[in-house]
Amino acid sequence: MKAKTDLMRMIQKYDFALYDLMLYLDTHPSCKEAMALFDKYRMQRSAAVKEYVERFGPIKALQSSTEDKWNWGAGPYPWEKEAN
């Protein structure tokens, strides 16, 4: 359970950093340093989300598997206390 919580918190940290960088880039669109950091965090977030979905199930309905059966409603949902 700790690994699941740790991975979700890492995704949330990437989300926060990316949102903050988007706001910065809105006012500094030519800042190469910020753009490089944005790309780095975006790739790290993508890898973390992929790992989370593979290990613990979808975070969003669009990540649900449709190969065997629909797994989005299998719960608990990522935002519910029981999931963390």
Backbone hydrogen bonds, N-H to C=O, Kabsch-Sander energy under -0.5 kcal/mol:
donor,donor_aa,acceptor,acceptor_aa,energy
5,T,1,M,-2.2
6,D,2,K,-2.9
7,L,3,A,-2.3
8,M,4,K,-2.2
9,R,5,T,-2.4
10,M,6,D,-1.9
11,I,7,L,-2.1
12,Q,8,M,-2.2
13,K,9,R,-2.2
14,Y,10,M,-2.3
15,D,11,I,-2.5
16,F,12,Q,-2.3
17,A,13,K,-2.5
18,L,14,Y,-2.9
19,Y,15,D,-2.4
20,D,16,F,-2.5
21,L,17,A,-2.5
22,M,18,L,-2.3
23,L,19,Y,-2.0
24,Y,20,D,-2.1
25,L,21,L,-3.1
26,D,22,M,-1.6
27,T,23,L,-0.8
27,T,24,Y,-1.0
28,H,24,Y,-1.4
31,C,28,H,-1.8
32,K,30,S,-1.0
35,M,31,C,-2.1
36,A,32,K,-2.5
37,L,33,E,-2.2
38,F,34,A,-2.5
39,D,35,M,-2.4
40,K,36,A,-2.3
41,Y,37,L,-2.7
42,R,38,F,-2.5
43,M,39,D,-2.2
44,Q,40,K,-2.2
45,R,41,Y,-2.7
46,S,42,R,-2.2
47,A,43,M,-2.1
48,A,44,Q,-2.2
49,V,45,R,-2.8
50,K,46,S,-2.3
51,E,47,A,-2.3
52,Y,48,A,-2.6
53,V,49,V,-2.8
54,E,50,K,-2.3
55,R,51,E,-2.4
56,F,52,Y,-3.5
57,G,52,Y,-0.7
57,G,53,V,-1.2
63,Q,60,K,-2.0
64,S,61,A,-1.9
71,N,65,S,-0.8
74,A,71,N,-0.8
75,G,72,W,-0.9
80,E,77,Y,-2.2
83,A,80,E,-1.6
84,N,81,K,-1.5
